[in-house]
Amino acid sequence: MKKEIISLIKNKYVFILLGFIVWIGLLDKNNLINTFKNRKKLEKLSEDKEYYNKEIEQTHKLKNDLTTNKRAFEKYVRENFFLKRDDEEIIILEDKAKP
């Protein structure tokens, strides 16, 4: 058994194959560890891209709605900027349960 292992290790093809595996796996600039890290980063960036594309689409819809519909524009301005008409008062109620 030991003789088989020793003769296998002494075989130049096995030695070259092991060296190649170590080189690719650990020592190279594009080793397996960096490849897996980069793949995880790519997946996260792809998820971020999808999120931001959805946000851009929603913003375009809101912009289109605000530029074409006067009532939607007035509602948006009143809700987000607390604007009022001259004959109105605005009362803002805050929920104390939410921090």
Contact map, one row per residue, 1 for C-alpha under 8 A:
111110000000000000000000000000000000000000000000000000000000000000000000000000000000000000000000000
111111000000000000000000000000000000000000000000000000000000000000000000000000000000000000000000000
111111100000000000000000000000000000000000000000000000000000000000000000000000000000000000000000000
111111110000000000000000000000000000000000000000000000000000000000000000000000000000000000000000000
111111111000000000000000000000000000000000000000000000000000000000000000000000000000000000000000000
011111111100000000000000000000000000000000000000000000000000000000000000000000000000000000000000000
001111111110000000000000000000000000000000000000000000000000000000000000000000000000000000000000000
000111111110010000000000000000000000000000000000000000000000000000000000000000000000000000000000000
000011111111011000000000000000000000000000000000000000000000000000000000000000000000000000000000000
000001111111011000000000000000000000000000000000000000000000000000000000000000000000000000000000000
000000111111111000000000000000000000000000000000000000000000000000000000000000000000000000000000000
000000001111111100000000000000000000000000000000000000000000000000000000000000000000000000000000000
000000000011111110000000000000000000000000000000000000000000000000000000000000000000000000000000000
000000011111111111000000000000000000000000000000000000000000000000000000000000000000000000000000000
000000001111111111100000000000000000000000000000000000000000000000000000000000000000000000000000000
000000000001111111110000000000000000000000000000000000000000000000000000000000000000000000000000000
000000000000111111111000000000000000000000000000000000000000000000000000000000000000000000000000000
000000000000011111111100000000000000000000000000000000000000000000000000000000000000000000000000000
000000000000001111111110000000000000000000000000000000000000000000000000000000000000000000000000000
000000000000000111111111000000000000000000000000000000000000000000000000000000000000000000000000000
000000000000000011111111100000000000000000000000000000000000000000000000000000000000000000000000000
000000000000000001111111111000000000000000000000000000000000000000000000000000000000000000000000000
000000000000000000111111111100100000000000000000000000000000000000000000000000000000000000000000000
000000000000000000011111111101110000000000000000000000000000000000000000000000000000000000000000000
000000000000000000001111111100111000000000000000000000000000000000000000000000000000000000000000000
000000000000000000000111111100111000000000000000000000000000000000000000000000000000000000000000000
000000000000000000000111111110100000000000000000000000000000000000000000000000000000000000000000000
000000000000000000000011111111100000000000000000000000000000000000000000000000000000000000000000000
000000000000000000000000001111100100000000000000000000000000000000000000000000000000000000000000000
000000000000000000000001000111110110000000000000000000000000000000000000000000000000000000000000000
000000000000000000000011111111111110000000000000000000000000000000000000000000000000000000000000000
000000000000000000000001110001111111000000000000000000000000000000000000000000000000000000000000000
000000000000000000000000110000111111100000000000000000000000000000000000000000000000000000000000000
000000000000000000000000000011111111110000000000000000000000000000000000000000000000000000000000000
000000000000000000000000000001111111111000000000000000000000000000000000000000000000000000000000000
000000000000000000000000000000011111111100000000000000000000000000000000000000000000000000000000000
000000000000000000000000000000001111111110000000000000000000000000000000000000000000000000000000000
000000000000000000000000000000000111111111000000000000000000000000000000000000000000000000000000000
000000000000000000000000000000000011111111100000000000000000000000000000000000000000000000000000000
000000000000000000000000000000000001111111110000000000000000000000000000000000000000000000000000000
000000000000000000000000000000000000111111111000000000000000000000000000000000000000000000000000000
000000000000000000000000000000000000011111111100000000000000000000000000000000000000000000000000000
000000000000000000000000000000000000001111111110000000000000000000000000000000000000000000000000000
000000000000000000000000000000000000000111111111000000000000000000000000000000000000000000000000000
000000000000000000000000000000000000000011111111100000000000000000000000000000000000000000000000000
000000000000000000000000000000000000000001111111110000000000000000000000000000000000000000000000000
000000000000000000000000000000000000000000111111111000000000000000000000000000000000000000000000000
000000000000000000000000000000000000000000011111111100000000000000000000000000000000000000000000000
000000000000000000000000000000000000000000001111111110000000000000000000000000000000000000000000000
000000000000000000000000000000000000000000000111111111000000000000000000000000000000000000000000000
000000000000000000000000000000000000000000000011111111100000000000000000000000000000000000000000000
000000000000000000000000000000000000000000000001111111110000000000000000000000000000000000000000000
000000000000000000000000000000000000000000000000111111111000000000000000000000000000000000000000000
000000000000000000000000000000000000000000000000011111111100000000000000000000000000000000000000000
000000000000000000000000000000000000000000000000001111111110000000000000000000000000000000000000000
000000000000000000000000000000000000000000000000000111111111000000000000000000000000000000000000000
000000000000000000000000000000000000000000000000000011111111100000000000000000000000000000000000000
000000000000000000000000000000000000000000000000000001111111110000000000000000000000000000000000000
000000000000000000000000000000000000000000000000000000111111111000000000000000000000000000000000000
000000000000000000000000000000000000000000000000000000011111111100000000000000000000000000000000000
000000000000000000000000000000000000000000000000000000001111111110000000000000000000000000000000000
000000000000000000000000000000000000000000000000000000000111111111000000000000000000000000000000000
000000000000000000000000000000000000000000000000000000000011111111100000000000000000000000000000000
000000000000000000000000000000000000000000000000000000000001111111110000000000000000000000000000000
000000000000000000000000000000000000000000000000000000000000111111111001100000000000000000000000000
000000000000000000000000000000000000000000000000000000000000011111111101100100000000000000000000000
000000000000000000000000000000000000000000000000000000000000001111111100100000000000000000000000000
000000000000000000000000000000000000000000000000000000000000000111111100000000000000000000000000000
000000000000000000000000000000000000000000000000000000000000000011111111100000000000000000000000000
000000000000000000000000000000000000000000000000000000000000000001111111110000000000000000000000000
000000000000000000000000000000000000000000000000000000000000000000001111111000000000000000000000000
000000000000000000000000000000000000000000000000000000000000000011001111111100000000000000000000000
000000000000000000000000000000000000000000000000000000000000000011101111111110000000000000000000000
000000000000000000000000000000000000000000000000000000000000000000000111111111000000000000000000000
000000000000000000000000000000000000000000000000000000000000000000000011111111100000000000000000000
000000000000000000000000000000000000000000000000000000000000000001000001111111110000000000000000000
000000000000000000000000000000000000000000000000000000000000000000000000111111111110000000000000000
000000000000000000000000000000000000000000000000000000000000000000000000011111111111000000000000000
000000000000000000000000000000000000000000000000000000000000000000000000001111111110000000000000000
000000000000000000000000000000000000000000000000000000000000000000000000000111111100000000000000000
000000000000000000000000000000000000000000000000000000000000000000000000000011111110000000000000000
000000000000000000000000000000000000000000000000000000000000000000000000000011111111000001000000000
000000000000000000000000000000000000000000000000000000000000000000000000000011101111100000000000000
000000000000000000000000000000000000000000000000000000000000000000000000000001000111110111000000000
000000000000000000000000000000000000000000000000000000000000000000000000000000000011111100000000000
000000000000000000000000000000000000000000000000000000000000000000000000000000000001111100000000000
000000000000000000000000000000000000000000000000000000000000000000000000000000000000111110000000000
000000000000000000000000000000000000000000000000000000000000000000000000000000000001111111000000000
000000000000000000000000000000000000000000000000000000000000000000000000000000000001001111100000000
000000000000000000000000000000000000000000000000000000000000000000000000000000000101000111110000000
000000000000000000000000000000000000000000000000000000000000000000000000000000000000000011111000000
000000000000000000000000000000000000000000000000000000000000000000000000000000000000000001111100000
000000000000000000000000000000000000000000000000000000000000000000000000000000000000000000111110000
000000000000000000000000000000000000000000000000000000000000000000000000000000000000000000011111000
000000000000000000000000000000000000000000000000000000000000000000000000000000000000000000001111110
000000000000000000000000000000000000000000000000000000000000000000000000000000000000000000000111111
000000000000000000000000000000000000000000000000000000000000000000000000000000000000000000000011111
000000000000000000000000000000000000000000000000000000000000000000000000000000000000000000000011111
000000000000000000000000000000000000000000000000000000000000000000000000000000000000000000000001111
